Amino acid sequence: MNKDIAAGKWKQAKGKVREWWGDLTDDDVTRINGKFETFVGVLQERYGYSREQAEEEIERFMREYETETPSPTR
């Protein structure tokens, strides 16, 4: 299953990612670029999370981000 974050959503989510994980640098966020596996690795490096913990944190973030962010209207 592809868990990558679509490029458009990633552009919008970057600010919230920095709020949630304040230790991430701009370079970290640029390197992640919406790629789930890279995101997991960066959280493991910066926070010492296990792989499972990093995945759970990202999934929790995405659930909460989706409920906070209104869908664009047509």
PQR file with spaces between the fields and no chain letter, atoms N, CA, C, O and H, PARSE charges and radii, in Angstrom:
ATOM       1  N    MET     1       0.835   -1.180    0.000 -0.4000 1.5000
ATOM       2  CA   MET     1       0.000    0.000    0.000 -0.0000 2.0000
ATOM       3  C    MET     1       0.882    1.246    0.000  0.5500 1.7000
ATOM       4  O    MET     1       1.828    1.339    0.783 -0.5500 1.4000
ATOM       5  N    ASN     2       0.580    2.186   -0.862 -0.4000 1.5000
ATOM       6  CA   ASN     2       1.349    3.412   -0.950 -0.0000 2.0000
ATOM       7  C    ASN     2       0.859    4.399    0.104  0.5500 1.7000
ATOM       8  O    ASN     2      -0.287    4.848    0.069 -0.5500 1.4000
ATOM       9  H    ASN     2      -0.188    2.110   -1.498  0.4000 1.0000
ATOM      10  N    LYS     3       1.736    4.726    1.030 -0.4000 1.5000
ATOM      11  CA   LYS     3       1.360    5.648    2.098 -0.0000 2.0000
ATOM      12  C    LYS     3       1.953    7.034    1.880  0.5500 1.7000
ATOM      13  O    LYS     3       1.836    7.901    2.746 -0.5500 1.4000
ATOM      14  H    LYS     3       2.667    4.361    1.059  0.4000 1.0000
ATOM      15  N    ASP     4       2.587    7.250    0.734 -0.4000 1.5000
ATOM      16  CA   ASP     4       3.174    8.558    0.476 -0.0000 2.0000
ATOM      17  C    ASP     4       2.083    9.623    0.470  0.5500 1.7000
ATOM      18  O    ASP     4       0.929    9.348    0.142 -0.5500 1.4000
ATOM      19  H    ASP     4       2.682    6.546    0.031  0.4000 1.0000
ATOM      20  N    ILE     5       2.463   10.827    0.831 -0.4000 1.5000
ATOM      21  CA   ILE     5       1.540   11.952    0.871 -0.0000 2.0000
ATOM      22  C    ILE     5       1.638   12.664   -0.474  0.5500 1.7000
ATOM      23  O    ILE     5       2.731   13.022   -0.912 -0.5500 1.4000
ATOM      24  H    ILE     5       3.400   11.051    1.097  0.4000 1.0000
ATOM      25  N    ALA     6       0.510   12.866   -1.120 -0.4000 1.5000
ATOM      26  CA   ALA     6       0.491   13.514   -2.421 -0.0000 2.0000
ATOM      27  C    ALA     6       1.217   14.855   -2.360  0.5500 1.7000
ATOM      28  O    ALA     6       1.168   15.556   -1.350 -0.5500 1.4000
ATOM      29  H    ALA     6      -0.378   12.574   -0.764  0.4000 1.0000
ATOM      30  N    ALA     7       1.888   15.197   -3.452 -0.4000 1.5000
ATOM      31  CA   ALA     7       2.711   16.406   -3.493 -0.0000 2.0000
ATOM      32  C    ALA     7       1.929   17.653   -3.075  0.5500 1.7000
ATOM      33  O    ALA     7       2.437   18.467   -2.303 -0.5500 1.4000
ATOM      34  H    ALA     7       1.928   14.627   -4.273  0.4000 1.0000
ATOM      35  N    GLY     8       0.722   17.811   -3.564 -0.4000 1.5000
ATOM      36  CA   GLY     8      -0.079   18.978   -3.208 -0.0000 2.0000
ATOM      37  C    GLY     8      -0.402   19.032   -1.732  0.5500 1.7000
ATOM      38  O    GLY     8      -0.341   20.090   -1.107 -0.5500 1.4000
ATOM      39  H    GLY     8       0.308   17.150   -4.190  0.4000 1.0000
ATOM      40  N    LYS     9      -0.747   17.878   -1.179 -0.4000 1.5000
ATOM      41  CA   LYS     9      -1.048   17.822    0.260 -0.0000 2.0000
ATOM      42  C    LYS     9       0.205   18.070    1.081  0.5500 1.7000
ATOM      43  O    LYS     9       0.147   18.705    2.133 -0.5500 1.4000
ATOM      44  H    LYS     9      -0.796   17.018   -1.687  0.4000 1.0000
ATOM      45  N    TRP    10       1.339   17.570    0.603 -0.4000 1.5000
ATOM      46  CA   TRP    10       2.584   17.741    1.349 -0.0000 2.0000
ATOM      47  C    TRP    10       2.924   19.223    1.473  0.5500 1.7000
ATOM      48  O    TRP    10       3.346   19.681    2.535 -0.5500 1.4000
ATOM      49  H    TRP    10       1.386   17.053   -0.252  0.4000 1.0000
ATOM      50  N    LYS    11       2.740   19.975    0.379 -0.4000 1.5000
ATOM      51  CA   LYS    11       3.014   21.410    0.432 -0.0000 2.0000
ATOM      52  C    LYS    11       2.185   22.070    1.524  0.5500 1.7000
ATOM      53  O    LYS    11       2.685   22.928    2.251 -0.5500 1.4000
ATOM      54  H    LYS    11       2.398   19.602   -0.484  0.4000 1.0000
ATOM      55  N    GLN    12       0.928   21.675    1.642 -0.4000 1.5000
ATOM      56  CA   GLN    12       0.047   22.246    2.660 -0.0000 2.0000
ATOM      57  C    GLN    12       0.407   21.747    4.059  0.5500 1.7000
ATOM      58  O    GLN    12       0.293   22.497    5.028 -0.5500 1.4000
ATOM      59  H    GLN    12       0.522   20.978    1.052  0.4000 1.0000
ATOM      60  N    ALA    13       0.833   20.508    4.174 -0.4000 1.5000
ATOM      61  CA   ALA    13       1.058   19.875    5.476 -0.0000 2.0000
ATOM      62  C    ALA    13       2.398   20.242    6.106  0.5500 1.7000
ATOM      63  O    ALA    13       2.575   20.055    7.310 -0.5500 1.4000
ATOM      64  H    ALA    13       0.926   19.898    3.387  0.4000 1.0000
ATOM      65  N    LYS    14       3.334   20.753    5.333 -0.4000 1.5000
ATOM      66  CA   LYS    14       4.686   20.998    5.848 -0.0000 2.0000
ATOM      67  C    LYS    14       4.700   21.858    7.108  0.5500 1.7000
ATOM      68  O    LYS    14       5.434   21.559    8.050 -0.5500 1.4000
ATOM      69  H    LYS    14       3.190   20.905    4.355  0.4000 1.0000
ATOM      70  N    GLY    15       3.909   22.906    7.137 -0.4000 1.5000
ATOM      71  CA   GLY    15       3.882   23.773    8.318 -0.0000 2.0000
ATOM      72  C    GLY    15       3.392   23.040    9.546  0.5500 1.7000
ATOM      73  O    GLY    15       3.945   23.201   10.634 -0.5500 1.4000
ATOM      74  H    GLY    15       3.313   23.149    6.372  0.4000 1.0000
ATOM      75  N    LYS    16       2.352   22.232    9.378 -0.4000 1.5000
ATOM      76  CA   LYS    16       1.821   21.455   10.506 -0.0000 2.0000
ATOM      77  C    LYS    16       2.831   20.408   10.968  0.5500 1.7000
ATOM      78  O    LYS    16       2.950   20.137   12.163 -0.5500 1.4000
ATOM      79  H    LYS    16       1.903   22.101    8.494  0.4000 1.0000
ATOM      80  N    VAL    17       3.550   19.825   10.025 -0.4000 1.5000
ATOM      81  CA   VAL    17       4.587   18.841   10.374 -0.0000 2.0000
ATOM      82  C    VAL    17       5.615   19.501   11.281  0.5500 1.7000
ATOM      83  O    VAL    17       6.024   18.914   12.283 -0.5500 1.4000
ATOM      84  H    VAL    17       3.453   20.045    9.054  0.4000 1.0000
ATOM      85  N    ARG    18       6.036   20.714   10.940 -0.4000 1.5000
ATOM      86  CA   ARG    18       7.020   21.430   11.763 -0.0000 2.0000
ATOM      87  C    ARG    18       6.455   21.778   13.137  0.5500 1.7000
ATOM      88  O    ARG    18       7.193   21.798   14.122 -0.5500 1.4000
ATOM      89  H    ARG    18       5.704   21.190   10.126  0.4000 1.0000
ATOM      90  N    GLU    19       5.125   22.057   13.214 -0.4000 1.5000
ATOM      91  CA   GLU    19       4.502   22.323   14.516 -0.0000 2.0000
ATOM      92  C    GLU    19       4.506   21.066   15.370  0.5500 1.7000
ATOM      93  O    GLU    19       4.832   21.127   16.555 -0.5500 1.4000
ATOM      94  H    GLU    19       4.526   22.041   12.414  0.4000 1.0000
ATOM      95  N    TRP    20       4.147   19.919   14.782 -0.4000 1.5000
ATOM      96  CA   TRP    20       4.055   18.663   15.525 -0.0000 2.0000
ATOM      97  C    TRP    20       5.428   18.185   15.970  0.5500 1.7000
ATOM      98  O    TRP    20       5.610   17.751   17.108 -0.5500 1.4000
ATOM      99  H    TRP    20       3.883   19.869   13.819  0.4000 1.0000
ATOM     100  N    TRP    21       6.378   18.269   15.072 -0.4000 1.5000
ATOM     101  CA   TRP    21       7.719   17.773   15.345 -0.0000 2.0000
ATOM     102  C    TRP    21       8.687   18.934   15.231  0.5500 1.7000
ATOM     103  O    TRP    21       9.336   19.117   14.201 -0.5500 1.4000
ATOM     104  H    TRP    21       6.230   18.622   14.148  0.4000 1.0000
ATOM     105  N    GLY    22       8.778   19.714   16.294 -0.4000 1.5000
ATOM     106  CA   GLY    22       9.571   20.933   16.297 -0.0000 2.0000
ATOM     107  C    GLY    22      11.061   20.732   16.100  0.5500 1.7000
ATOM     108  O    GLY    22      11.765   21.678   15.746 -0.5500 1.4000
ATOM     109  H    GLY    22       8.250   19.565   17.130  0.4000 1.0000
ATOM     110  N    ASP    23      11.559   19.525   16.321 -0.4000 1.5000
ATOM     111  CA   ASP    23      12.985   19.273   16.136 -0.0000 2.0000
ATOM     112  C    ASP    23      13.350   19.043   14.677  0.5500 1.7000
ATOM     113  O    ASP    23      14.533   18.978   14.341 -0.5500 1.4000
ATOM     114  H    ASP    23      10.987   18.757   16.609  0.4000 1.0000
ATOM     115  N    LEU    24      12.356   18.920   13.806 -0.4000 1.5000
ATOM     116  CA   LEU    24      12.656   18.733   12.393 -0.0000 2.0000
ATOM     117  C    LEU    24      13.122   20.053   11.790  0.5500 1.7000
ATOM     118  O    LEU    24      12.552   21.109   12.062 -0.5500 1.4000
ATOM     119  H    LEU    24      11.396   18.973   14.078  0.4000 1.0000
ATOM     120  N    THR    25      14.146   19.980   10.983 -0.4000 1.5000
ATOM     121  CA   THR    25      14.665   21.167   10.317 -0.0000 2.0000
ATOM     122  C    THR    25      13.960   21.342    8.972  0.5500 1.7000
ATOM     123  O    THR    25      13.265   20.444    8.496 -0.5500 1.4000
ATOM     124  H    THR    25      14.609   19.121   10.762  0.4000 1.0000
ATOM     125  N    ASP    26      14.154   22.515    8.371 -0.4000 1.5000
ATOM     126  CA   ASP    26      13.627   22.733    7.020 -0.0000 2.0000
ATOM     127  C    ASP    26      14.219   21.703    6.062  0.5500 1.7000
ATOM     128  O    ASP    26      13.528   21.212    5.169 -0.5500 1.4000
ATOM     129  H    ASP    26      14.719   23.244    8.757  0.4000 1.0000
ATOM     130  N    ASP    27      15.498   21.376    6.248 -0.4000 1.5000
ATOM     131  CA   ASP    27      16.138   20.367    5.400 -0.0000 2.0000
ATOM     132  C    ASP    27      15.480   19.000    5.572  0.5500 1.7000
ATOM     133  O    ASP    27      15.302   18.270    4.597 -0.5500 1.4000
ATOM     134  H    ASP    27      16.059   21.775    6.973  0.4000 1.0000
ATOM     135  N    ASP    28      15.118   18.649    6.815 -0.4000 1.5000
ATOM     136  CA   ASP    28      14.428   17.379    7.061 -0.0000 2.0000
ATOM     137  C    ASP    28      13.112   17.336    6.297  0.5500 1.7000
ATOM     138  O    ASP    28      12.795   16.353    5.627 -0.5500 1.4000
ATOM     139  H    ASP    28      15.263   19.242    7.607  0.4000 1.0000
ATOM     140  N    VAL    29      12.354   18.419    6.411 -0.4000 1.5000
ATOM     141  CA   VAL    29      11.040   18.481    5.775 -0.0000 2.0000
ATOM     142  C    VAL    29      11.189   18.417    4.254  0.5500 1.7000
ATOM     143  O    VAL    29      10.404   17.754    3.576 -0.5500 1.4000
ATOM     144  H    VAL    29      12.611   19.218    6.955  0.4000 1.0000
ATOM     145  N    THR    30      12.190   19.101    3.728 -0.4000 1.5000
ATOM     146  CA   THR    30      12.448   19.049    2.288 -0.0000 2.0000
ATOM     147  C    THR    30      12.840   17.638    1.869  0.5500 1.7000
ATOM     148  O    THR    30      12.389   17.144    0.835 -0.5500 1.4000
ATOM     149  H    THR    30      12.828   19.639    4.279  0.4000 1.0000
ATOM     150  N    ARG    31      13.676   16.992    2.668 -0.4000 1.5000
ATOM     151  CA   ARG    31      14.118   15.626    2.354 -0.0000 2.0000
ATOM     152  C    ARG    31      12.952   14.649    2.393  0.5500 1.7000
ATOM     153  O    ARG    31      12.874   13.755    1.551 -0.5500 1.4000
ATOM     154  H    ARG    31      14.042   17.393    3.508  0.4000 1.0000
ATOM     155  N    ILE    32      12.049   14.800    3.347 -0.4000 1.5000
ATOM     156  CA   ILE    32      10.892   13.900    3.462 -0.0000 2.0000
ATOM     157  C    ILE    32      10.039   13.992    2.206  0.5500 1.7000
ATOM     158  O    ILE    32       9.676   12.973    1.618 -0.5500 1.4000
ATOM     159  H    ILE    32      12.112   15.526    4.031  0.4000 1.0000
ATOM     160  N    ASN    33       9.719   15.218    1.794 -0.4000 1.5000
ATOM     161  CA   ASN    33       8.977   15.474    0.560 -0.0000 2.0000
ATOM     162  C    ASN    33       7.759   14.574    0.381  0.5500 1.7000
ATOM     163  O    ASN    33       7.431   14.177   -0.737 -0.5500 1.4000
ATOM     164  H    ASN    33      10.014   16.046    2.271  0.4000 1.0000
ATOM     165  N    GLY    34       7.091   14.254    1.485 -0.4000 1.5000
ATOM     166  CA   GLY    34       5.864   13.467    1.412 -0.0000 2.0000
ATOM     167  C    GLY    34       6.074   11.971    1.314  0.5500 1.7000
ATOM     168  O    GLY    34       5.101   11.223    1.222 -0.5500 1.4000
ATOM     169  H    GLY    34       7.357   14.576    2.394  0.4000 1.0000
ATOM     170  N    LYS    35       7.312   11.514    1.330 -0.4000 1.5000
ATOM     171  CA   LYS    35       7.600   10.078    1.208 -0.0000 2.0000
ATOM     172  C    LYS    35       7.531    9.410    2.582  0.5500 1.7000
ATOM     173  O    LYS    35       8.287    9.745    3.493 -0.5500 1.4000
ATOM     174  H    LYS    35       8.102   12.122    1.405  0.4000 1.0000
ATOM     175  N    PHE    36       6.621    8.472    2.704 -0.4000 1.5000
ATOM     176  CA   PHE    36       6.358    7.820    3.989 -0.0000 2.0000
ATOM     177  C    PHE    36       7.616    7.179    4.571  0.5500 1.7000
ATOM     178  O    PHE    36       7.934    7.395    5.741 -0.5500 1.4000
ATOM     179  H    PHE    36       6.006    8.200    1.963  0.4000 1.0000
ATOM     180  N    GLU    37       8.324    6.403    3.776 -0.4000 1.5000
ATOM     181  CA   GLU    37       9.511    5.694    4.285 -0.0000 2.0000
ATOM     182  C    GLU    37      10.581    6.674    4.759  0.5500 1.7000
ATOM     183  O    GLU    37      11.221    6.451    5.786 -0.5500 1.4000
ATOM     184  H    GLU    37       8.066    6.228    2.826  0.4000 1.0000
ATOM     185  N    THR    38      10.771    7.747    4.018 -0.4000 1.5000
ATOM     186  CA   THR    38      11.745    8.761    4.418 -0.0000 2.0000
ATOM     187  C    THR    38      11.296    9.443    5.702  0.5500 1.7000
ATOM     188  O    THR    38      12.108    9.709    6.588 -0.5500 1.4000
ATOM     189  H    THR    38      10.251    7.929    3.183  0.4000 1.0000
ATOM     190  N    PHE    39      10.002    9.727    5.798 -0.4000 1.5000
ATOM     191  CA   PHE    39       9.427   10.351    6.995 -0.0000 2.0000
ATOM     192  C    PHE    39       9.702    9.468    8.213  0.5500 1.7000
ATOM     193  O    PHE    39      10.125    9.963    9.258 -0.5500 1.4000
ATOM     194  H    PHE    39       9.342    9.511    5.078  0.4000 1.0000
ATOM     195  N    VAL    40       9.463    8.177    8.080 -0.4000 1.5000
ATOM     196  CA   VAL    40       9.716    7.235    9.172 -0.0000 2.0000
ATOM     197  C    VAL    40      11.186    7.317    9.591  0.5500 1.7000
ATOM     198  O    VAL    40      11.492    7.421   10.779 -0.5500 1.4000
ATOM     199  H    VAL    40       9.119    7.775    7.231  0.4000 1.0000
ATOM     200  N    GLY    41      12.083    7.271    8.622 -0.4000 1.5000
ATOM     201  CA   GLY    41      13.515    7.311    8.923 -0.0000 2.0000
ATOM     202  C    GLY    41      13.943    8.590    9.613  0.5500 1.7000
ATOM     203  O    GLY    41      14.746    8.555   10.546 -0.5500 1.4000
ATOM     204  H    GLY    41      11.835    7.187    7.657  0.4000 1.0000
ATOM     205  N    VAL    42      13.421    9.709    9.167 -0.4000 1.5000
ATOM     206  CA   VAL    42      13.780   10.993    9.775 -0.0000 2.0000
ATOM     207  C    VAL    42      13.284   11.059   11.219  0.5500 1.7000
ATOM     208  O    VAL    42      14.004   11.533   12.098 -0.5500 1.4000
ATOM     209  H    VAL    42      12.769    9.737    8.409  0.4000 1.0000
ATOM     210  N    LEU    43      12.062   10.587   11.469 -0.4000 1.5000
ATOM     211  CA   LEU    43      11.559   10.584   12.855 -0.0000 2.0000
ATOM     212  C    LEU    43      12.382    9.645   13.733  0.5500 1.7000
ATOM     213  O    LEU    43      12.604    9.932   14.909 -0.5500 1.4000
ATOM     214  H    LEU    43      11.478   10.202   10.755  0.4000 1.0000
ATOM     215  N    GLN    44      12.830    8.540   13.176 -0.4000 1.5000
ATOM     216  CA   GLN    44      13.687    7.636   13.945 -0.0000 2.0000
ATOM     217  C    GLN    44      15.009    8.327   14.298  0.5500 1.7000
ATOM     218  O    GLN    44      15.496    8.207   15.423 -0.5500 1.4000
ATOM     219  H    GLN    44      12.650    8.307   12.221  0.4000 1.0000
ATOM     220  N    GLU    45      15.580    9.044   13.341 -0.4000 1.5000
ATOM     221  CA   GLU    45      16.843    9.748   13.577 -0.0000 2.0000
ATOM     222  C    GLU    45      16.688   10.853   14.614  0.5500 1.7000
ATOM     223  O    GLU    45      17.467   10.931   15.563 -0.5500 1.4000
ATOM     224  H    GLU    45      15.184    9.141   12.427  0.4000 1.0000
ATOM     225  N    ARG    46      15.683   11.707   14.435 -0.4000 1.5000
ATOM     226  CA   ARG    46      15.535   12.894   15.282 -0.0000 2.0000
ATOM     227  C    ARG    46      14.984   12.593   16.667  0.5500 1.7000
ATOM     228  O    ARG    46      15.366   13.241   17.642 -0.5500 1.4000
ATOM     229  H    ARG    46      15.050   11.644   13.664  0.4000 1.0000
ATOM     230  N    TYR    47      14.082   11.608   16.762 -0.4000 1.5000
ATOM     231  CA   TYR    47      13.381   11.364   18.022 -0.0000 2.0000
ATOM     232  C    TYR    47      13.691   10.024   18.661  0.5500 1.7000
ATOM     233  O    TYR    47      13.240    9.754   19.775 -0.5500 1.4000
ATOM     234  H    TYR    47      13.772   11.081   15.970  0.4000 1.0000
ATOM     235  N    GLY    48      14.452    9.179   17.979 -0.4000 1.5000
ATOM     236  CA   GLY    48      14.778    7.877   18.538 -0.0000 2.0000
ATOM     237  C    GLY    48      13.593    6.929   18.571  0.5500 1.7000
ATOM     238  O    GLY    48      13.589    5.961   19.332 -0.5500 1.4000
ATOM     239  H    GLY    48      14.818    9.397   17.075  0.4000 1.0000
ATOM     240  N    TYR    49      12.573    7.205   17.737 -0.4000 1.5000
ATOM     241  CA   TYR    49      11.407    6.334   17.669 -0.0000 2.0000
ATOM     242  C    TYR    49      11.788    4.984   17.075  0.5500 1.7000
ATOM     243  O    TYR    49      12.701    4.884   16.255 -0.5500 1.4000
ATOM     244  H    TYR    49      12.576    7.991   17.119  0.4000 1.0000
ATOM     245  N    SER    50      11.075    3.953   17.501 -0.4000 1.5000
ATOM     246  CA   SER    50      11.159    2.679   16.795 -0.0000 2.0000
ATOM     247  C    SER    50      10.419    2.861   15.474  0.5500 1.7000
ATOM     248  O    SER    50       9.672    3.826   15.308 -0.5500 1.4000
ATOM     249  H    SER    50      10.334    4.034   18.167  0.4000 1.0000
ATOM     250  N    ARG    51      10.618    1.950   14.545 -0.4000 1.5000
ATOM     251  CA   ARG    51       9.921    2.042   13.262 -0.0000 2.0000
ATOM     252  C    ARG    51       8.403    2.049   13.485  0.5500 1.7000
ATOM     253  O    ARG    51       7.680    2.853   12.897 -0.5500 1.4000
ATOM     254  H    ARG    51      11.224    1.166   14.679  0.4000 1.0000
ATOM     255  N    GLU    52       7.943    1.145   14.339 -0.4000 1.5000
ATOM     256  CA   GLU    52       6.503    1.049   14.613 -0.0000 2.0000
ATOM     257  C    GLU    52       5.971    2.348   15.216  0.5500 1.7000
ATOM     258  O    GLU    52       4.906    2.825   14.826 -0.5500 1.4000
ATOM     259  H    GLU    52       8.531    0.492   14.817  0.4000 1.0000
ATOM     260  N    GLN    53       6.702    2.908   16.151 -0.4000 1.5000
ATOM     261  CA   GLN    53       6.266    4.155   16.793 -0.0000 2.0000
ATOM     262  C    GLN    53       6.230    5.296   15.780  0.5500 1.7000
ATOM     263  O    GLN    53       5.290    6.091   15.785 -0.5500 1.4000
ATOM     264  H    GLN    53       7.568    2.520   16.467  0.4000 1.0000
ATOM     265  N    ALA    54       7.229    5.388   14.919 -0.4000 1.5000
ATOM     266  CA   ALA    54       7.253    6.440   13.901 -0.0000 2.0000
ATOM     267  C    ALA    54       6.061    6.303   12.960  0.5500 1.7000
ATOM     268  O    ALA    54       5.409    7.292   12.627 -0.5500 1.4000
ATOM     269  H    ALA    54       7.993    4.742   14.915  0.4000 1.0000
ATOM     270  N    GLU    55       5.782    5.078   12.535 -0.4000 1.5000
ATOM     271  CA   GLU    55       4.638    4.851   11.638 -0.0000 2.0000
ATOM     272  C    GLU    55       3.329    5.250   12.313  0.5500 1.7000
ATOM     273  O    GLU    55       2.473    5.885   11.697 -0.5500 1.4000
ATOM     274  H    GLU    55       6.312    4.274   12.805  0.4000 1.0000
ATOM     275  N    GLU    56       3.179    4.874   13.578 -0.4000 1.5000
ATOM     276  CA   GLU    56       1.956    5.218   14.315 -0.0000 2.0000
ATOM     277  C    GLU    56       1.809    6.724   14.460  0.5500 1.7000
ATOM     278  O    GLU    56       0.710    7.260   14.312 -0.5500 1.4000
ATOM     279  H    GLU    56       3.874    4.358   14.079  0.4000 1.0000
ATOM     280  N    GLU    57       2.916    7.414   14.752 -0.4000 1.5000
ATOM     281  CA   GLU    57       2.864    8.868   14.905 -0.0000 2.0000
ATOM     282  C    GLU    57       2.474    9.556   13.601  0.5500 1.7000
ATOM     283  O    GLU    57       1.679   10.496   13.607 -0.5500 1.4000
ATOM     284  H    GLU    57       3.809    6.979   14.872  0.4000 1.0000
ATOM     285  N    ILE    58       3.027    9.095   12.490 -0.4000 1.5000
ATOM     286  CA   ILE    58       2.697    9.685   11.194 -0.0000 2.0000
ATOM     287  C    ILE    58       1.226    9.446   10.868  0.5500 1.7000
ATOM     288  O    ILE    58       0.527   10.352   10.413 -0.5500 1.4000
ATOM     289  H    ILE    58       3.673    8.332   12.485  0.4000 1.0000
ATOM     290  N    GLU    59       0.766    8.232   11.102 -0.4000 1.5000
ATOM     291  CA   GLU    59      -0.638    7.916   10.826 -0.0000 2.0000
ATOM     292  C    GLU    59      -1.573    8.734   11.706  0.5500 1.7000
ATOM     293  O    GLU    59      -2.622    9.184   11.244 -0.5500 1.4000
ATOM     294  H    GLU    59       1.334    7.496   11.472  0.4000 1.0000
ATOM     295  N    ARG    60      -1.206    8.930   12.966 -0.4000 1.5000
ATOM     296  CA   ARG    60      -2.016    9.759   13.869 -0.0000 2.0000
ATOM     297  C    ARG    60      -2.035   11.204   13.376  0.5500 1.7000
ATOM     298  O    ARG    60      -3.082   11.850   13.348 -0.5500 1.4000
ATOM     299  H    ARG    60      -0.354    8.565   13.342  0.4000 1.0000
ATOM     300  N    PHE    61      -0.864   11.698   12.990 -0.4000 1.5000
ATOM     301  CA   PHE    61      -0.783   13.054   12.453 -0.0000 2.0000
ATOM     302  C    PHE    61      -1.696   13.200   11.236  0.5500 1.7000
ATOM     303  O    PHE    61      -2.448   14.170   11.140 -0.5500 1.4000
ATOM     304  H    PHE    61      -0.013   11.173   13.012  0.4000 1.0000
ATOM     305  N    MET    62      -1.635   12.252   10.317 -0.4000 1.5000
ATOM     306  CA   MET    62      -2.425   12.359    9.090 -0.0000 2.0000
ATOM     307  C    MET    62      -3.925   12.314    9.389  0.5500 1.7000
ATOM     308  O    MET    62      -4.702   13.038    8.767 -0.5500 1.4000
ATOM     309  H    MET    62      -1.024   11.464   10.395  0.4000 1.0000
ATOM     310  N    ARG    63      -4.332   11.471   10.333 -0.4000 1.5000
ATOM     311  CA   ARG    63      -5.758   11.433   10.704 -0.0000 2.0000
ATOM     312  C    ARG    63      -6.208   12.785   11.242  0.5500 1.7000
ATOM     313  O    ARG    63      -7.246   13.306   10.834 -0.5500 1.4000
ATOM     314  H    ARG    63      -3.701   10.882   10.839  0.4000 1.0000
ATOM     315  N    GLU    64      -5.437   13.344   12.148 -0.4000 1.5000
ATOM     316  CA   GLU    64      -5.805   14.625   12.742 -0.0000 2.0000
ATOM     317  C    GLU    64      -5.701   15.755   11.728  0.5500 1.7000
ATOM     318  O    GLU    64      -6.534   16.662   11.727 -0.5500 1.4000
ATOM     319  H    GLU    64      -4.594   12.920   12.480  0.4000 1.0000
ATOM     320  N    TYR    65      -4.700   15.715   10.876 -0.4000 1.5000
ATOM     321  CA   TYR    65      -4.542   16.746    9.856 -0.0000 2.0000
ATOM     322  C    TYR    65      -5.723   16.726    8.895  0.5500 1.7000
ATOM     323  O    TYR    65      -6.234   17.779    8.514 -0.5500 1.4000
ATOM     324  H    TYR    65      -4.024   14.979   10.877  0.4000 1.0000
ATOM     325  N    GLU    66      -6.156   15.534    8.505 -0.4000 1.5000
ATOM     326  CA   GLU    66      -7.296   15.408    7.580 -0.0000 2.0000
ATOM     327  C    GLU    66      -8.569   15.986    8.203  0.5500 1.7000
ATOM     328  O    GLU    66      -9.372   16.594    7.497 -0.5500 1.4000
ATOM     329  H    GLU    66      -5.740   14.679    8.814  0.4000 1.0000
ATOM     330  N    THR    67      -8.766   15.808    9.504 -0.4000 1.5000
ATOM     331  CA   THR    67      -9.991   16.323   10.126 -0.0000 2.0000
ATOM     332  C    THR    67      -9.927   17.834   10.316  0.5500 1.7000
ATOM     333  O    THR    67     -10.966   18.492   10.352 -0.5500 1.4000
ATOM     334  H    THR    67      -8.114   15.314   10.079  0.4000 1.0000
ATOM     335  N    GLU    68      -8.719   18.396   10.439 -0.4000 1.5000
ATOM     336  CA   GLU    68      -8.559   19.847   10.608 -0.0000 2.0000
ATOM     337  C    GLU    68      -8.628   20.602    9.292  0.5500 1.7000
ATOM     338  O    GLU    68      -9.044   21.761    9.266 -0.5500 1.4000
ATOM     339  H    GLU    68      -7.875   17.861   10.409  0.4000 1.0000
ATOM     340  N    THR    69      -8.229   19.965    8.204 -0.4000 1.5000
ATOM     341  CA   THR    69      -8.100   20.641    6.919 -0.0000 2.0000
ATOM     342  C    THR    69      -9.355   20.450    6.087  0.5500 1.7000
ATOM     343  O    THR    69      -9.682   19.325    5.707 -0.5500 1.4000
ATOM     344  H    THR    69      -7.892   19.024    8.226  0.4000 1.0000
ATOM     345  N    PRO    70     -10.057   21.526    5.801 -0.5600 1.5000
ATOM     346  CA   PRO    70     -11.263   21.392    4.983  0.2800 2.0000
ATOM     347  C    PRO    70     -10.915   21.003    3.557  0.5500 1.7000
ATOM     348  O    PRO    70      -9.880   21.410    3.028 -0.5500 1.4000
ATOM     349  N    SER    71     -11.778   20.220    2.941 -0.4000 1.5000
ATOM     350  CA   SER    71     -11.594   19.840    1.544 -0.0000 2.0000
ATOM     351  C    SER    71     -11.881   21.049    0.671  0.5500 1.7000
ATOM     352  O    SER    71     -12.775   21.839    0.974 -0.5500 1.4000
ATOM     353  H    SER    71     -12.618   19.890    3.370  0.4000 1.0000
ATOM     354  N    PRO    72     -11.122   21.196   -0.418 -0.5600 1.5000
ATOM     355  CA   PRO    72     -11.402   22.326   -1.311  0.2800 2.0000
ATOM     356  C    PRO    72     -12.777   22.174   -1.956  0.5500 1.7000
ATOM     357  O    PRO    72     -13.202   21.072   -2.302 -0.5500 1.4000
ATOM     358  N    THR    73     -13.453   23.295   -2.108 -0.4000 1.5000
ATOM     359  CA   THR    73     -14.781   23.257   -2.733 -0.0000 2.0000
ATOM     360  C    THR    73     -14.636   23.500   -4.220  0.5500 1.7000
ATOM     361  O    THR    73     -13.698   24.156   -4.671 -0.5500 1.4000
ATOM     362  H    THR    73     -13.107   24.191   -1.827  0.4000 1.0000
ATOM     363  N    ARG    74     -15.561   22.971   -4.959 -0.4000 1.5000
ATOM     364  CA   ARG    74     -15.524   23.142   -6.421 -0.0000 2.0000
ATOM     365  C    ARG    74     -16.576   24.110   -6.846  0.5500 1.7000
ATOM     366  O    ARG    74     -16.711   24.392   -8.037 -0.5500 1.4000
ATOM     367  H    ARG    74     -16.323   22.438   -4.593  0.4000 1.0000
